[in-house]
Amino acid sequence: MTESIKSLFTRDLNQLKKEIESYRNEDAIWKIDKDILNSGGNLTLHLVGNINHYIGSILGNSGYVRNRELEFSLKNIPRAELIKKIEKTIETVHSSINQLTEEDLKKEYSIEALGYPMTTEYFLIHLFGHFGYHLGQINYHRRLLDVE
């Protein structure tokens, strides 16, 4: 299970990187319009922050300190910096998940992030679903707002 989780997060973090690289106009990464209130850039910061907190810090003891508010308020971070953050997050996923045993996955996750107790395995599956939801939003953001 740990190898599957690591592989799936790696796959989708690489897809996130590809999405950010695919914006033709770098400024469009930060664009919002009408009812599209979260830019691709802010969703990227949110995904990276979420994974670095819940997987890196909580499971991997990485020391990462999350500032969730900044994930949605920072603007105009260069594409190259976003890509570096994604690449670093892939490394964090690998090092953190590599520390886990199958037995660790069956243990209760150390915080009630969803408001109720759950196993680490359950929460990692939840995080993967959350990641996919926002990855899809970024794909649509790019296709809708990255226009010449």
N, C-alpha and C positions, 0 to 999 in steps of 0.2 A: 504494500500500500504506500509506503514512504516513497519508493521509486516512482510509482504512478503519480503521486501528488507533485513530486519534484518535476517530473517530466511535463505534466500539464501546465503548471505555473510557468515553467521555462518556455514552453510553446507559446503561451498567450502573452508573456512579457515580450518575447521576440515579435509577436504580432503587433503589440502596442508600439514597439520601436518602429516597425514597418509603417504603421499608420502615421506616426509623427514625421517620419522621413518622407511620406507620400504627399504631404501638404505642398502644393506648388508655390504658394505664397506663405512665407513664414509668419507674417503678421496675422494670417487667417487662423492660426493655431489659437489665438487669443480672442477671436471675434465672438460676439454674442449678438443675437438678433431676435426681436419680437419675443416669443415664448421660449427661445433657446437661451437659458440663463447661465449655463455652465459651459465655458469654452473647453475645447479639446485639451488645452494646456492645463487648465485647472483640474479637469478630470484625471489627467495624467498625474499631476501632483498628488491628487487624492488617492489614486491607486497605489502609487509608490509609497506614500505615507502610511496607508492602511497595511500594506504587506510588510513594510519595515517595522511597523509597530507590533502587529499581532503575530507575525512569524519571526522577524528578526529580533525584536526586543524581548517579547514575552517567551517565545520558545527557544531562541538562540542566544539570549543574553548578550545581544550586540551592543547595548548601551544607547541605542537610537532613542531620541526624545522627540515625540510627535508634537507638532503644533497644527492641529486640524484646521483651525481658523485660517492660517496662512495658505493651506492647500487651496482654498477658494478665493482668497483675496490677493495673492501675489499675481502679478501680470508681467508679460513681456520678457519672460526668461528665455534666453536664446535656445533655439532648437538643439544645438550641440550639448547644452547643459542638461536639457531634458533627457536626451539620449544617454548621457553619462549616468544620470540618476536611474534610468531603467536598467542599464548594464550592471550597475552596482547592486540593484535590487535582485537581479538574477543571481549574483554571487551570494547575496545574503540568504536567499531562498535555499541555495545549495548547501551552504555551511550550516544553516539552521536545521533543515530537514535531515541532513546527514547525521545529526546528533540524536535523532529520534529513533526509538525502537518501535516495533509493532506493539509492544506492551504499553509504551508511552501514549500511543494513539488511543488506547482503550481507557486511559485515565481521564479524569475530569479536567477540562481546561481550567487554568488557574484563575480566570476572571469570568464573570457572567456578562460577557460583552453583549448578549442579546436579551439580557434580563432574566435568564433562567440557566440552570446548570446544564452542561452538555459535555460530551467527550471531546477530546482534542481532535479526533478523526471527524466528528460531526462538524465542528467549527471550521476545520480546514476545508471541508466540502462546501460549507456556507461561504467562506471567503472566496473560493474558486467561482461559485455562482455569482457573487457580488462583482467579482472582477470581470466576468464575461458580460454582465449587464452593462457596465460602464464602457467596456471595450466596444460593444456594439454602438453605444451612444457616440463614442469618438469617431467611429467609422461613418455614421450618419452625419455628424457635425462636419467632418471633412468634406463629404460629398455635397452637402447642402450649402456650406458657407465658404468653401475654398474656390471661389469663382473669380475669374479675371474681370 
